[in-house]
């Protein structure tokens, strides 16, 4: 009997280490010290220990290297990190308090979005509208002494929440697209228009500040000179054009508007299209309103010089007027071909005699829809303001 009792006791003693190891594996892991990849992102979960890993079956001692999933870093008094053991389970079944988590990052306007290169960026909502306008008297002379209190602005029929800036801007950089109709319909006066356009570019483009490009169009558009401040290169872009073919006016305006919308510029700039055409279009794939929408989205002002000196094509005149009025520009109808140069000179003066007002509209939503603008000077009845009739709000990506 004594031998049997002794054998049973020996067997029980041999089972104790296995039970102790099993209890150790059941202990909860310490929180991970891995930090978020970018502000606002959740911390990465700690890796799970593999079965049979010695680090998983034995508690890590303070100051002893161990698995990162089993250790958390605590700030000691001397400032050097010390590894703390995983918390033990209390007899009541409630775990001991964990080390405090890092403070939450400040709330951003939009949640982070993954970029194509794998980095993350924070989006910012933009509801500031910049409106460039021209003020003249009844004789067409520029008025340059307007004050903010002289202006009444309505956006979707409501006054703005506030006006951020109101300035007379004469030195803003220019980004200009010169569009020359090179179709058969303007063959007889084409050379004179080229000369006038070259002179205009020589006068308007400032070195190291402004940029311009040249597009000639008939049934297709041809970019003969890309963005540059070199007036000799721009002149060559005008001179190489030769008349012939049909007319794709709307397509050319749309192409130039999209190009101006991505113009290389730092800070505010004036974006303008100078269009020489008779308004006839018989080849475009896009409609006039699609081209106008592209101009409004790019904040482009369209100035038009009609090449129709016959006084007969009223349909073409209406097309040109629509382009100018919708974008806050102006249309010129020279009675003689010699007056084309005068029209260029007036456009040059206007581009250097404008105002800009920046404001925050009421009820703004980045939904991509069109918002109407009205602008007048109720205190000064002799002033005529010219600006775009509205704009398209930006649209947030889903």
C-alpha positions in Angstrom: 0.0 0.0 0.0 2.8 2.4 0.8 4.4 1.7 -2.5 1.1 2.5 -4.3 0.7 5.8 -2.5 4.3 6.8 -3.2 3.8 6.0 -7.0 0.6 8.2 -7.1 2.3 11.1 -5.4 5.3 10.9 -7.9 2.9 10.9 -10.9 1.1 14.0 -9.5 4.3 15.8 -9.0 5.4 15.2 -12.6 2.2 16.9 -14.0 2.8 20.2 -12.2 5.2 21.8 -14.6 2.9 21.2 -17.6 0.0 22.8 -15.8 2.1 25.8 -14.8 3.1 26.3 -18.5 -0.5 26.0 -19.6 -1.6 28.7 -17.1 1.2 30.9 -18.4 -0.1 30.7 -22.0 -3.5 31.7 -20.9 -2.3 35.1 -19.5 -3.5 38.1 -21.6 -0.9 39.8 -23.8 0.3 43.3 -23.2 -0.9 46.1 -25.5 1.2 46.6 -28.6 3.7 49.5 -28.8 3.4 49.8 -32.6 2.3 53.3 -33.5 -0.3 54.3 -36.1 1.0 54.7 -39.7 -0.5 58.2 -40.1 -2.5 60.6 -37.9 -5.9 59.3 -37.2 -5.3 55.7 -38.3 -5.8 52.9 -35.8 -2.7 51.2 -34.3 -1.8 47.9 -36.0 -2.8 44.8 -34.0 0.0 42.9 -32.3 1.3 39.7 -34.0 0.0 36.5 -32.6 2.7 34.2 -31.0 3.3 31.0 -32.8 2.5 27.7 -31.0 5.4 26.4 -29.1 7.2 29.8 -29.1 9.3 30.0 -25.8 8.4 33.6 -25.5 4.7 32.8 -25.5 5.0 30.1 -22.8 7.2 32.0 -20.4 6.6 35.6 -19.0 9.2 38.1 -20.2 11.2 39.7 -17.3 11.8 43.5 -17.0 15.0 44.5 -18.8 15.1 41.2 -20.7 14.6 41.2 -24.5 11.3 39.5 -25.5 8.7 39.4 -28.2 7.4 42.9 -29.1 3.8 41.7 -28.8 4.5 40.7 -25.2 6.1 44.0 -24.1 5.0 47.5 -23.7 7.3 50.5 -23.3 6.9 52.6 -20.2 8.6 56.0 -19.6 10.7 55.6 -16.4 12.2 58.5 -14.4 15.5 58.5 -16.2 13.9 58.8 -19.6 15.2 55.5 -21.0 12.6 52.9 -22.1 12.1 49.8 -19.9 10.2 46.7 -20.9 7.3 45.9 -18.5 6.0 42.3 -18.1 2.6 41.4 -19.3 -0.1 42.1 -16.7 -1.3 39.1 -14.7 -4.9 38.1 -14.3 -6.4 39.1 -10.9 -8.2 36.5 -8.8 -11.5 38.4 -9.5 -11.1 37.8 -13.2 -10.7 41.6 -13.9 -7.4 42.5 -15.7 -5.0 45.0 -14.2 -5.2 48.6 -15.6 -3.2 49.0 -18.8 -0.8 51.8 -19.6 -2.5 54.9 -20.9 -3.0 55.1 -24.7 -1.5 58.0 -26.7 -3.7 61.1 -27.0 -6.1 61.2 -30.0 -5.0 63.4 -32.9 -6.7 66.6 -33.7 -9.8 66.2 -35.9 -9.2 66.9 -39.5 -11.5 68.4 -42.1 -11.7 65.1 -44.0 -10.4 61.6 -43.2 -7.1 60.6 -44.7 -7.3 59.2 -48.2 -4.8 56.8 -49.8 -2.7 58.3 -52.6 -1.6 56.3 -55.6 2.0 56.1 -54.2 0.8 54.6 -51.0 1.2 57.8 -48.9 -1.7 59.4 -47.1 -3.0 63.0 -47.5 -5.5 65.1 -45.5 -8.2 66.7 -47.6 -9.4 70.3 -47.0 -12.8 71.7 -47.8 -12.6 74.9 -49.9 -15.5 77.3 -50.0 -13.7 80.5 -50.8 -14.8 82.1 -54.1 -12.6 84.5 -56.1 -14.5 86.8 -58.4 -12.6 89.0 -60.9 -14.7 91.9 -62.3 -14.3 95.1 -64.3 -15.9 98.5 -63.5 -16.5 101.1 -66.2 -18.6 104.3 -66.6 -21.2 104.8 -69.3 -18.5 105.8 -71.7 -16.5 102.7 -71.2 -13.8 104.3 -69.1 -12.3 102.2 -66.3 -13.3 103.1 -62.7 -10.5 102.4 -60.3 -11.7 103.9 -57.0 -14.4 101.4 -55.9 -14.5 100.4 -52.3 -15.9 97.2 -50.7 -19.0 99.1 -49.4 -19.9 100.1 -52.9 -20.4 96.5 -54.0 -23.6 94.4 -53.5 -22.9 90.8 -54.2 -25.4 87.9 -54.1 -24.6 84.3 -54.5 -27.6 82.1 -55.2 -29.7 85.2 -54.2 -28.0 85.5 -50.7 -25.3 87.9 -49.5 -22.0 86.2 -48.6 -21.2 85.1 -45.0 -18.3 87.4 -45.1 -15.9 89.0 -47.6 -12.3 87.9 -47.1 -10.6 90.3 -49.5 -11.4 93.2 -51.9 -8.6 94.6 -54.0 -7.9 96.5 -57.2 -5.6 94.1 -58.9 -3.3 95.3 -61.6 -0.3 93.1 -61.2 -1.7 89.6 -61.0 0.2 87.1 -63.3 -1.6 86.4 -66.6 -2.2 83.1 -68.1 -3.5 83.7 -71.7 -4.6 81.4 -74.4 -4.7 83.0 -77.9 -7.1 81.2 -80.1 -7.0 82.0 -83.8 -9.7 80.9 -86.3 -7.7 79.5 -89.3 -10.7 78.2 -91.2 -11.4 79.1 -94.9 -14.0 81.7 -93.8 -11.4 84.2 -92.6 -8.7 83.7 -95.4 -8.8 87.2 -96.8 -8.0 89.1 -93.6 -5.9 86.4 -91.9 -2.5 88.1 -92.4 -3.6 91.3 -90.7 -5.1 89.4 -87.8 -1.8 87.6 -87.3 0.1 91.0 -87.2 -2.4 92.4 -84.6 -2.1 89.2 -82.5 1.7 89.3 -82.5 1.6 93.0 -81.4 -0.8 92.2 -78.6 1.4 89.4 -77.3 4.4 91.7 -77.4 2.6 94.3 -75.3 0.7 92.1 -72.8 3.2 89.3 -71.8 5.7 90.3 -69.0 8.9 88.4 -68.7 9.1 86.1 -65.6 5.5 86.8 -64.7 3.0 86.0 -67.5 2.6 83.0 -69.7 0.7 82.5 -73.0 0.1 79.8 -75.5 -1.2 79.8 -79.1 -3.8 77.5 -80.7 -4.9 77.7 -84.3 -8.1 75.9 -85.2 -10.0 74.9 -88.3 -11.7 71.5 -88.3 -9.1 70.5 -85.6 -7.0 72.4 -83.0 -3.3 72.8 -83.3 -1.2 74.0 -80.3 1.6 75.8 -82.2 3.2 77.3 -79.1 2.9 76.0 -75.5 3.1 78.1 -72.3 6.0 80.6 -72.5 6.9 84.2 -71.7 9.2 84.4 -74.8 7.3 86.7 -77.2 9.5 85.7 -80.2 8.4 82.1 -79.7 4.8 83.2 -79.4 5.1 85.2 -82.6 6.4 82.1 -84.4 3.4 80.2 -83.1 1.1 82.7 -84.7 3.1 83.0 -88.0 3.1 79.3 -88.8 -0.7 79.2 -89.0 -2.3 78.8 -92.4 -6.0 79.1 -93.2 -8.0 76.2 -94.5 -10.7 73.7 -93.6 -13.9 73.9 -91.5 -14.4 75.4 -88.1 -14.4 73.6 -84.7 -14.8 76.6 -82.5 -16.4 75.0 -79.5 -13.8 72.2 -79.3 -11.0 74.8 -79.4 -12.5 76.9 -76.6 -13.0 73.7 -74.4 -9.5 72.6 -75.0 -8.0 76.0 -74.2 -10.2 76.3 -71.0 -9.0 72.9 -69.7 -5.4 73.9 -70.4 -5.8 77.2 -68.5 -7.4 75.3 -65.7 -4.2 73.4 -65.1 -1.9 76.4 -65.8 1.5 76.5 -64.1 1.1 79.3 -61.5 1.7 79.9 -57.8 -1.0 81.8 -56.1 -3.8 83.9 -57.8 -3.7 84.6 -61.5 -5.9 85.9 -64.2 -6.9 83.3 -66.8 -8.1 84.6 -70.2 -8.9 83.4 -73.7 -8.4 85.9 -76.5 -10.6 84.5 -79.4 -10.4 85.6 -83.0 -13.3 84.1 -84.9 -16.5 84.9 -86.9 -18.5 82.6 -84.6 -19.2 80.0 -87.3 -18.9 76.4 -86.1 -19.6 73.4 -88.4 -17.2 70.8 -87.1 -17.2 70.6 -83.3 -18.0 67.5 -81.3 -18.8 69.6 -78.2 -21.6 72.1 -77.8 -21.2 75.8 -77.0 -22.6 75.3 -73.5 -20.1 72.5 -72.8 -17.3 74.8 -73.7 -18.7 77.6 -71.5 -18.9 75.2 -68.6 -15.3 74.2 -69.1 -14.4 77.9 -69.0 -16.3 78.6 -65.9 -14.9 75.6 -64.0 -11.4 76.9 -64.9 -12.3 80.5 -64.0 -11.5 81.7 -67.5 -12.6 85.1 -68.9 -13.2 85.0 -72.7 -12.5 88.1 -74.8 -13.7 87.9 -78.4 -12.7 89.8 -81.5 -15.1 89.1 -84.3 -13.5 88.7 -87.7 -16.9 89.1 -89.4 -16.8 92.4 -91.2 -19.7 91.7 -93.5 -22.4 92.5 -90.8 -24.5 89.7 -92.1 -23.9 86.6 -89.9 -26.1 87.4 -86.9 -26.0 83.8 -85.7 -22.2 83.9 -85.4 -22.4 87.2 -83.5 -24.8 85.7 -80.9 -22.4 82.8 -80.3 -19.5 85.1 -79.7 -21.6 87.3 -77.4 -22.7 84.3 -75.4 -19.1 83.3 -74.7 -18.1 86.7 -73.5 -21.2 87.5 -71.4 -21.2 84.1 -69.6 -17.6 84.4 -68.5 -17.4 88.1 -67.7 -15.5 89.0 -70.8 -16.2 91.3 -73.7 -16.9 91.0 -77.5 -15.6 93.5 -80.1 -17.1 93.9 -83.5 -14.6 95.9 -85.6 -16.3 97.6 -88.5 -13.0 97.7 -90.4 -10.1 95.3 -90.3 -7.8 98.0 -89.1 -9.8 98.2 -85.9 -8.8 94.8 -84.8 -5.6 96.3 -83.4 -7.6 98.7 -81.3 -9.6 95.8 -79.9 -6.4 94.1 -78.8 -5.3 97.3 -77.1 -8.6 97.6 -75.2 -8.3 94.0 -74.0 -4.8 94.7 -72.8 -6.0 97.7 -70.8 -8.8 95.8 -69.2 -6.7 92.9 -68.0 -4.6 95.5 -66.1 -7.6 97.4 -64.7 -9.7 94.8 -62.7 -10.9 94.1 -59.2 -10.9 90.8 -57.3 -13.3 90.0 -54.4 -12.9 86.8 -52.3 -15.9 85.7 -50.2 -17.5 82.8 -48.4 -21.0 82.1 -49.7 -24.0 81.1 -47.7 -25.3 77.5 -47.9 -22.2 76.4 -49.8 -22.0 72.7 -50.6 -19.2 71.0 -52.6 -21.8 69.2 -54.8 -20.5 70.3 -58.2 -23.6 72.3 -59.2 -23.8 75.7 -60.8 -24.3 78.7 -58.5 -25.5 82.0 -59.9 -23.8 85.4 -59.1 -25.2 88.9 -59.3 -23.1 92.0 -58.8 -24.0 95.7 -58.8 -23.3 99.1 -57.2 -26.6 100.4 -55.8 -24.8 103.5 -54.4 -23.2 104.5 -57.7 -25.6 104.4 -60.5 -23.1 105.5 -63.1 -20.9 102.4 -62.6 -21.3 99.3 -64.8 -19.8 96.0 -63.5 -18.9 93.1 -65.7 -18.2 89.6 -64.2 -19.0 86.0 -64.9 -22.6 85.1 -64.2 -21.9 82.2 -62.0 -19.5 79.3 -61.2 -19.5 75.6 -60.6 -18.8 74.5 -57.0 -16.1 71.9 -56.6 -17.3 68.4 -56.1 -16.0 66.2 -53.3 -14.8 62.7 -54.2 -16.8 60.0 -52.5 
